[in-house]
Amino acid sequence: MTFLRFPPPTSTTSLCKPVLGSWERPAEKLIRRKTVIMTVISLAQPFHLPDSSKRTRSPTFASKFQPSLLGFSIHKNRSPRRSRLLPRSAKSEEDTAESFQVSENKTASSENASSSSSSFLSVLCPLLKFFGGGDPSRERNEIIEVTTSSLSTVARLPWGSRSLNGSTHSLGSIGNPPNLHLYEFEACPFCRRVREAMTELDLSAEVYPCPKGSRRHREIVQKIGGKEQFPFLVDLNNGVLMYESGDIVRYLFRQYGSGSSPSFGLLESTPFTGWVPTLLRAGRGMTLWDLAPSEPPPKMLELFSCENNPYARIVREALCELELPYILRNMGEGSLNAELIVMASGSKEVPYLVDPNTGTKIGDYKKILSYLFHEYSTATA
């Protein structure tokens, strides 16, 4: 598990020493949080906008950033297996080892399971691409599309279908970016596990799709975290960077679910039924489309979605194949985000796409697919 917290910037040494679960005064916590936010923003330098005063969302890397602030190197010749912590003394090294001992023991089994599953996925992906390949922009057989996606929904019931406690955090607004950044790809069962948890917790997130053949987002994960492994979570609210889907889910429930445990069966079911949508959908949402844009749009798209909704799944697959970053507004049954979609569309139906780059708002999944593959294809650029 990668779980880094950053203390107040009193010195270079203190910035490199992790703080795990230590008590902080409100002022110290605020300083630490601001430090992490500025650090991640510096690492994720925005791409160009016509109006430079506007904040942009999809990051590229700034060469002026000092990697020591996060305690790891972004040089490509650095082995991703090496520790990303840079202790300054024998004492701090001893403290660090002691602090991580408990976490390593608790997560060893989950990491081993994830590793073996990832190996299986590396074998499965080429097969799915071979049998389910083709141009995703072409007109599809609606019966097959809806049937396979609906069966995927049944396989994962009841997880990712309803909001369990949407009152633990404040309601956002359209265009207001959340402080949770999720790097993932739609076909991955472990990424699906995290999205299911976010739906149940009524959490919104900035999603940076990382399909096979990614031109941008996989490199970002490599530089921020040290290895290309998914899902990868960045929580700017608390200065946390995390790998391992099980650890991420537990963290989200603990931090945003009033300290509760993950819903029964959410973690345990993934090795058994988490693969079903991946298989039924024949690898959709796994590989970058050949005609996907080389650069992201100036502003992030916004998608109202329920993780286990069969139509929303098809739209998320397309966004992944186009590697388009977007704000994900989860809309499980009972979600507080229902107020936002009603204000935008007058209905609670999902999926619903808002594209601030063109002023487009679409609610039908087939129209959304047609729009995305036409608007963001290099063939029509």
Buried (B, 14 or more C-beta within 10 A) or exposed (E): BBBBBBBBBEEEEBBBBBBBEEEBEEEBBEBBBBBBBEBBBBBBBBBEEEEEEEEBBBBBBEEEBEBEBBBBBBEEEBEEEEEBBBBBEEEBBEBBEEBBEEBEEEBEEBBEBBEEBEEEBEEBBEEBBEEBEEEBBEEBEEEEBBEBBBBBBEBBEBBBBBBBBBEBBEBBEBEEBBBBBBBBBBBBBBBBBBBBBBBBBBBBBBBBBBBBBBBBBBBBBBBBBBEBBBBBBBBBBBBBBBBBBBBBBBBBBEBBBEEEEBBEEBBEBBBEBBBBBBBBBBBBBBBBBEBBBEEBBBBBBBBBBBBBBBBBBBBBBBBBBBBBBBBBBBBBBEBBBBEBBEEBBEEBBBBBBBBBEEEBEBBBBBEBBBBBBEBBBEEEE
